Amino acid sequence: MNQSPIHIKLEAEEAATSKRILLISQRDLLISLKFMKQYFALRSDELKLKSKLHRKLRETLTDLKKIEKFLPTPKIPEILKKAGEEEYEFNKKQKKRKNQYDDDIESQLADIQEKLRSLQ
């Protein structure tokens, strides 16, 4: 198994073109590597900032809970409680009526479209 090296003769122009293509490829790879390093640095900064923001939000939430503990709870008279409940029930009924009306319109539209199809 004696292997001898293979020699290929290239013309000067062909060798120069190949060398130019190889150098361009190396340049493009180095530029890509540079951008990747910048991306990873920016991504790292972004993650650090997000972590810091999350920590600050958590601290703010705990501070708000502490403040709520010290604030007095208002005593709402029964009359106002009942009025609030009645208003809530009224709004709930209105939404239900509106939804029924919308459903009625949809069913009427479906009926009309069905009639139009049967005419064609």
N, C-alpha and C positions, 0 to 999 in steps of 0.2 A: 504494500500500500504506500507506495512512494508517490506523493502528490507534488506536482510541480506548479509553481505559480503561473497564472495566466496573465499575459500582458496584452493590453489593448492599446492600440495606437490611436490617439485623438489628434485632430487637427488643432492648430493654435486657436482658431476662432471658436471651435466647439469647446475646448478646454476653458477659454475665457468666459464663455456663456455659462457653462456649468458652475464655474467658480463664482460668477456674479449671482446666479440663482441661489447657490448655497449661502453666500453672504447675506443676501436679501432675506432668506428664510431665518438665518440666525438673528438678524436685526429685528424681524417681526416677532420672533420668540422672546427676545429681550424686552421689547416694548410691551408685549402681553404680560410678561412677568412683572414689569414695573407697575402696570395697571392693576394686576392682581394684588400686589403688595399694598398699593394705595387703597384698594377696595377692602382688604382685610383690616387695614388700620382704621378706616372709616367705620366698618361694621363693628369693630371692637369698641370704638368710641360710642357708637349708637347704643350698643348693649349696656355699656357703663351708664350712659345717660338715662336709659330706660329703667335700669335698676335703681338709680338714684331717685328718679321720679316716683317709682313704685314705693320706695322707702318713705319719701316725703308725704305721699298720699296716705300711707298707713299711719304715719305719725299724726297727720292732720285729723284723720278719722278718730284716732284714740283721744286727741285733744278735744274734739267735738263731743265725744262721749263723756269725758270728764266735765266739760262745761255744762252739759245737760243734767248731770247729777246735781250740780250746785244750783241750777235754776229751779225756782218753785213751779209746781204743777198748778195750772189754773183750775179753779173750781167753776165748772160750767153749771148754771142753774138748769133744773129739770125741764123748764119751759123751752129753753134754747136747744137742749138735747132733742126734745120731741120735735121741734120745728126742723132741726137738721135732718132727723130721720124721715120726716114727712117729705121734705124736699128731695131727699135721696130716692124715696119710693116714687115720687112724681117723675123724676128724671128717668128712672128705670122703666116706668110705664111708657113714657114718651119714646124711648129708644125701641122698646118692643113694638109699639105701634108703627114707628118709622120702618123697622125691619119687615113687618107684615106688609106694609104698603109697597116697599121695594120688591118683596117676593111676589106680590100680586101683579106688579108691572111686568116682572120677568115672565110670569106665567102667561100673561096676555100677549107679550111679544112672541113667546114660543108658539102660542096658538095661531097668531097671525102668520108667522113664518111657515107653519105647517099648512095653513090654508093656501098660501102662495105657492108652495111646492105642489100641492094637489092640483092647482089650476094650470101649472105648466106641463 
